[in-house]
């Protein structure tokens, strides 16, 4: 079995994100999306145990981290370490919906604001708020400056 593989139900196997610190971004995005850190391959208690068996160097051990949808529906997000930092605006970004749309609007707004505050506590930055005819959203950046939007009711 390929240790960096996982079952998925979409044609997109991975969304790959360049990162200075793959583990930090993986933890942030696991929280943001309700995903989980990808567990080690079968037969290994930890990724460290897997790395020991594979004789991976310290650099190789820190090269990748991934998060997966615990329901097995969404694509895996793979974070790969790169030497260069982010220099320009993303050409594309994620829009995330963090509220239960079956709730009354007031509760959705409260839940969205709580999630935004929790994301900021974990290293995100709020950039701008938009209230347009097509919808409401908050533009944010993750701990490494990658843009994303939190959608509103």
N, C-alpha and C positions, 0 to 999 in steps of 0.2 A: 504494500500500500504506500502511496505517495504521502508523506507526512504533511505536505502543504496542500493537500487536496481535501475536499469536503463535498458532501452531497448538496445539490442545489436544484431549484426548479425553474430557474430563469436561464436564458441563453447567456447571460453575463456571469461568468465564473467568478471573477474578481473585479472589484474596483480597486485599483492600485494607487496608493498615495505616497509620494516621496516625502521623507521625513528626516529631520535631524535626530529625533529621539522616537523611534518606532513604538517602544513600549508605552511611553507617556501618551502619544496620540491614540494608541489602541485603547488604553484605559479611558481616555476622554470620550472617544466615539462609542465605546461600549455603553457608557452611561447615556450619552446623547440619544442613541438609537434604541436603547433597550436590548442591545446585543450582549453577547458574552465573549470573553477572551477564548480563542480557539484552544480546546484542550489538547494535550500531547497525543501522539499516535497511540493506538492500542498497544498494551504491553509496557507502557511507561507511565510512571506516577507523575512525573514532572517533565517539562521541556529540558531542564538541566540534566536529568538522567538520560534523555534521548541524545542531547549534545555530547555527553560523556561517551556513550556507546559509539557515536559517529565521529569521535575525536575532533570535534569542531573547535576552532580557535576562539579566543575571547571575542575578536572582531566578528567572526561568523555567528556567534551566539546572539549578538546584538543587532544583526543585520535586518531581521524581519520580526514582525508581530502581526497578528491577525485577529479580527473579531468576526463572529458569525451570528446569524439569526438563530436564537434558541428554538424557534419553530421550524427551522430548516427550509424556509420559504425564500428569504431574501439572499442576495449575493453576499459572498464574503468580502470584507474590506481588508486588503493586505497593505501593511505599512512597510516600506522598504527604506533603509537608511541610505542617504545620499550625502556627499560631501558639501554640496553647495546649498545655500539658503534660498528661500523663496524671494524672487526679485520683482515680479510683476503681478498684476491682478490675475486671478484664475480665469481661464477661458470658459470654464463651466464650474458649477458648484451644486451642492445638494440643497434641496428644500426639504425640511423635515417638519412633519406634522406631529405635535407632541401632546395633543389633547384628544379626549374622547368626544367625537362629534355628536354623540347621542345626548350629551349633557346640555342643559340650558346655556345660552351664550355667556351669561355672567360667570358661571362655573368654568367654562372653557377659558375665558379670559384670565380668571384667577389661576387656573392650572398652568396656562402658558407662561404667565409672569413668574410663577414659582419655578418652572423649568428653566426659564431664562436666568433667573437669579442663581440657580444651582449650577448652570453651565458657566456663569461668570466666576463662581467660587472655585470651579475646576480649571480655570485658566482662559476661558473665552472672553472676548471683548465685544461689547455692543457697539456697533458702528452707526446705525441709523434705523429709524422707524418709518414705515410707509403705510399709508392708508389711501389706496387707489380704488377706482371703480372696479378693477379686476380682483381686488382682494387686499388683505392686510398682512404685513410680514415685518419681521425684524431682521436686518442684516447684521451678521455677527462674523467674527473670525475665531478659529480654534486656537489652541495655545501656540501654534507655529504660523499663524497668520493666514490660514486658508479660509476663504469666505464660504459662508453658508447662510441660509435663511431659515428662520423659525416662522412657520405660517400661523396666521391668526384666524379666529372664527369670523 
